[in-house]
Amino acid sequence: MSYPVHGAGLGFKREMLDALEAQLPAQIGFMEVAPENWINVGGRLGKRLRYFTERYPFVAHGLSLNIGGQAPLDEVFIKQVKAFLETHHMHCYSEHLSYCADEHGHLYDLMPIPFSEEAIEHVVQRIQRVQEILERRIAIENISYYCAPSQQLSEIEFINAVVKRADCDFLIDVNNIYVNSVNHVYNAEAFLKALPAERIAYAHIAGHYHESDSLLIDTHGADVIDPVWNLLNVAYENFGVFPTLLERDFNIPPLEELLGELNTIQRIQACFQPQVAAYA
């Protein structure tokens, strides 16, 4: 399969700038940035972003497209995103399969879309319009959620229908699958195997907060745990190796610790890469 980037990636945060500039780590295969945090940012900070986008492949992961919302799509914003993607040669643009705003403004959280046929049609039309404006396919990410309002379909049925009908790509969040499997009591491996493998653009892996044995909170603020690493193994075993990015949004440790988790991604990827025979 052809992917927009390769290897193990790292989320690009302003807190990491000094450490990244000091060494430009070779094990970082690509980086990911939120356009909302950088659109129209100029001056010295804008130049620092450009310094990295000229040295590493980058992807963009949006926060406020509001793909499942009822308010009209913000087409002015989408055109700003398009300019940002082109300026920094972003290899992929992804967003969350959720909504994050109502008629009064942004909610500053990712809210679950009802798993219904009506919602599928609504979301598909909006994804298609975004792709039309951007003149490129986008990738849609499965989110963590804590309730399923007005549910008519299963989560996996909903995701597969949206991706197929919208003719978009898919960003697989491995941690979100694990979190949801605990919170909503389903088999994470069975869910994973039912995802649209041919649509995968890349993946996220992250840590979460253990509230109780029946409630996990997706935080991106902790180390990745063994069951999530194991699920990534299952994904590679079934789909082949795809680009995988480590997310860490707060409680950000020293860069060396993050690179240690990137090394784990690379070790797992190496286990499933075709081995080239050596001949004497």
Legacy VTK file of the C-alpha trace (Angstrom):
# vtk DataFile Version 3.0
C-alpha trace
ASCII
DATASET POLYDATA
POINTS 280 float
0.000 0.000 0.000
1.051 3.601 -0.563
1.110 5.878 2.480
1.609 9.660 2.642
4.497 9.299 5.130
6.550 6.468 6.603
7.981 5.161 9.843
7.365 6.500 13.352
6.120 10.033 13.864
5.937 12.559 16.668
3.379 15.243 17.420
4.981 18.680 16.998
4.613 20.868 20.117
6.029 24.294 20.874
7.367 22.945 24.169
9.682 20.668 22.173
11.175 23.306 19.871
14.447 23.915 21.683
15.170 20.213 22.213
14.280 19.311 18.628
16.403 22.109 17.180
19.363 20.962 19.252
19.525 17.506 17.681
17.049 16.958 14.781
16.497 13.304 15.795
16.996 10.880 12.938
14.453 8.359 14.233
11.568 10.776 13.658
10.089 9.692 10.338
7.485 12.450 10.229
5.777 15.043 12.404
2.192 16.147 12.903
0.906 19.641 13.585
-2.513 21.152 14.321
-3.184 23.827 11.662
-5.315 25.858 14.078
-2.257 26.462 16.254
-0.148 27.784 13.384
-2.322 29.403 10.714
-1.307 33.065 10.333
1.547 32.635 12.812
4.484 34.633 11.490
7.650 36.177 12.827
10.286 34.117 14.590
7.820 31.393 15.640
6.549 30.975 12.104
10.117 30.687 10.843
10.830 27.980 13.419
7.899 25.936 12.110
9.150 26.385 8.560
12.609 25.239 9.663
11.124 21.872 10.618
8.682 21.501 7.717
11.687 21.889 5.399
13.543 19.080 7.181
10.869 16.510 8.036
7.745 15.228 6.267
4.713 16.734 8.034
1.037 15.845 8.297
-1.721 18.086 9.628
-4.300 16.966 12.189
-7.214 19.354 12.643
-9.066 20.259 15.820
-12.009 22.437 14.801
-13.404 21.411 11.418
-16.599 20.325 13.216
-17.292 17.683 10.593
-20.329 16.309 12.421
-21.813 19.621 13.565
-25.085 21.211 12.540
-23.650 24.677 11.922
-22.631 25.367 8.308
-19.066 24.438 7.445
-16.678 27.343 7.929
-15.470 27.533 4.349
-13.298 30.583 5.016
-11.429 28.518 7.599
-11.190 25.533 5.247
-9.563 27.756 2.617
-7.091 28.941 5.263
-6.306 25.296 5.998
-5.785 24.677 2.287
-3.267 27.516 2.079
-1.478 26.214 5.182
-1.273 22.684 3.790
0.175 23.954 0.527
2.604 26.414 2.123
4.138 23.755 4.359
3.803 20.824 1.910
1.679 18.782 4.297
1.477 15.169 3.152
-1.948 14.512 4.695
-4.783 16.347 6.448
-6.908 14.518 9.006
-9.777 15.379 11.317
-11.920 13.763 13.985
-15.149 11.908 13.283
-16.979 14.068 15.793
-18.425 17.520 16.310
-16.920 20.277 18.397
-19.240 23.266 18.020
-22.891 24.294 18.115
-24.727 27.434 17.043
-23.191 29.340 19.965
-19.564 28.538 19.183
-16.892 25.968 19.909
-17.348 23.477 22.725
-13.605 22.798 23.153
-14.180 19.069 23.231
-14.800 16.248 20.772
-18.428 15.176 21.020
-19.754 11.858 19.657
-21.899 11.882 16.536
-25.030 9.699 16.799
-24.421 6.359 15.124
-27.381 6.628 12.735
-28.119 6.587 9.008
-29.151 10.238 9.151
-25.822 11.177 10.731
-23.928 9.183 8.103
-25.537 11.141 5.286
-24.906 14.439 7.075
-21.233 13.695 7.721
-20.600 12.258 4.258
-21.898 15.407 2.558
-19.693 17.584 4.743
-16.568 15.484 4.172
-17.169 15.576 0.431
-17.512 19.374 0.518
-14.270 19.730 2.496
-12.457 17.497 0.019
-13.863 19.526 -2.854
-12.521 22.779 -1.389
-9.148 21.318 -0.410
-8.820 19.446 -3.715
-7.507 16.427 -1.833
-8.808 13.505 0.210
-8.828 13.881 3.964
-8.475 11.200 6.639
-11.098 10.785 9.364
-10.117 9.544 12.839
-12.096 7.312 15.190
-12.540 9.166 18.484
-12.899 8.085 22.103
-16.408 8.654 23.449
-18.199 8.100 26.739
-21.833 7.892 25.631
-23.587 6.955 22.385
-26.663 9.176 21.970
-29.486 7.981 19.702
-27.487 4.928 18.638
-28.959 2.879 15.768
-25.773 1.298 14.413
-22.618 -0.051 15.969
-19.549 2.160 16.025
-17.735 -0.009 13.478
-20.734 0.012 11.103
-20.875 3.790 11.381
-17.162 4.314 10.699
-17.064 1.946 7.727
-20.158 3.502 6.159
-18.813 7.053 6.485
-15.401 6.225 5.027
-16.836 4.249 2.113
-19.593 6.688 1.141
-17.462 9.810 1.554
-14.564 8.186 -0.336
-12.120 9.501 2.246
-9.117 8.028 4.055
-8.933 6.766 7.624
-6.693 7.702 10.546
-6.677 4.759 12.929
-6.271 5.722 16.582
-5.145 2.559 18.347
-5.462 3.964 21.866
-9.034 5.132 21.196
-9.996 1.618 20.146
-8.607 0.239 23.390
-10.232 2.934 25.537
-13.617 2.463 23.880
-13.381 -1.325 24.127
-13.051 -1.054 27.908
-15.625 1.683 28.369
-18.219 0.110 26.070
-17.305 -3.544 26.651
-16.400 -4.826 23.212
-13.537 -6.860 21.782
-10.796 -4.477 20.670
-9.119 -6.947 18.307
-12.372 -7.841 16.550
-13.171 -4.137 16.146
-9.706 -3.434 14.789
-9.842 -6.226 12.237
-13.153 -4.894 10.876
-11.725 -1.462 10.025
-11.222 -0.412 6.365
-7.587 -1.462 5.952
-7.328 -0.192 2.381
-8.213 3.340 3.556
-5.622 3.699 6.341
-3.429 6.792 5.881
-1.549 6.522 9.164
-2.147 5.874 12.862
-2.056 7.467 16.293
-0.899 5.776 19.468
-1.031 7.412 22.892
-1.514 6.998 26.619
-4.642 7.459 28.722
-5.801 7.850 32.326
-7.047 4.830 34.279
-10.043 6.118 36.247
-11.248 2.616 37.139
-11.313 -0.888 35.674
-14.415 0.080 33.688
-13.568 3.693 32.821
-10.539 4.918 30.892
-10.087 8.574 29.937
-8.313 9.435 26.714
-5.776 12.104 27.724
-2.623 11.827 25.576
-0.872 12.668 28.820
0.786 9.387 29.787
3.037 6.642 28.438
1.552 4.051 26.103
0.643 0.900 28.043
1.299 -2.715 27.069
-2.273 -3.612 25.945
-2.185 -0.702 23.489
1.234 -1.723 22.193
-0.149 -5.252 21.793
-3.076 -3.897 19.796
-0.629 -2.128 17.488
1.051 -5.525 16.955
-2.317 -6.979 15.976
-2.906 -4.113 13.553
0.428 -4.609 11.793
-0.086 -8.359 11.705
-3.448 -7.945 9.954
-2.892 -4.855 7.805
0.855 -4.649 7.353
3.021 -1.826 8.674
1.571 1.666 8.367
2.977 5.018 9.559
2.340 5.468 13.288
2.561 8.686 15.278
3.062 9.086 19.014
0.676 11.642 20.527
1.595 13.470 23.727
-0.389 16.635 24.445
0.447 17.367 28.090
2.689 16.068 30.880
5.252 16.169 28.100
8.444 14.425 29.263
11.983 15.173 28.055
12.520 14.508 24.370
14.679 11.452 25.090
11.709 9.723 26.756
9.485 10.434 23.759
12.165 9.117 21.438
12.221 5.960 23.549
8.547 5.377 22.698
9.300 6.121 19.044
11.971 3.441 19.235
9.311 1.017 20.485
7.123 1.837 17.475
10.080 1.217 15.184
10.940 -2.101 16.865
7.377 -3.331 16.415
7.326 -2.146 12.813
10.604 -3.961 12.142
9.055 -7.236 13.291
6.535 -7.032 10.437
8.707 -5.538 7.708
9.695 -7.911 4.885
13.212 -9.162 5.467
15.596 -8.936 2.539
17.704 -12.078 2.238
21.449 -11.620 2.353
23.579 -13.593 -0.074
27.268 -14.272 0.253
LINES 1 281
280 0 1 2 3 4 5 6 7 8 9 10 11 12 13 14 15 16 17 18 19 20 21 22 23 24 25 26 27 28 29 30 31 32 33 34 35 36 37 38 39 40 41 42 43 44 45 46 47 48 49 50 51 52 53 54 55 56 57 58 59 60 61 62 63 64 65 66 67 68 69 70 71 72 73 74 75 76 77 78 79 80 81 82 83 84 85 86 87 88 89 90 91 92 93 94 95 96 97 98 99 100 101 102 103 104 105 106 107 108 109 110 111 112 113 114 115 116 117 118 119 120 121 122 123 124 125 126 127 128 129 130 131 132 133 134 135 136 137 138 139 140 141 142 143 144 145 146 147 148 149 150 151 152 153 154 155 156 157 158 159 160 161 162 163 164 165 166 167 168 169 170 171 172 173 174 175 176 177 178 179 180 181 182 183 184 185 186 187 188 189 190 191 192 193 194 195 196 197 198 199 200 201 202 203 204 205 206 207 208 209 210 211 212 213 214 215 216 217 218 219 220 221 222 223 224 225 226 227 228 229 230 231 232 233 234 235 236 237 238 239 240 241 242 243 244 245 246 247 248 249 250 251 252 253 254 255 256 257 258 259 260 261 262 263 264 265 266 267 268 269 270 271 272 273 274 275 276 277 278 279
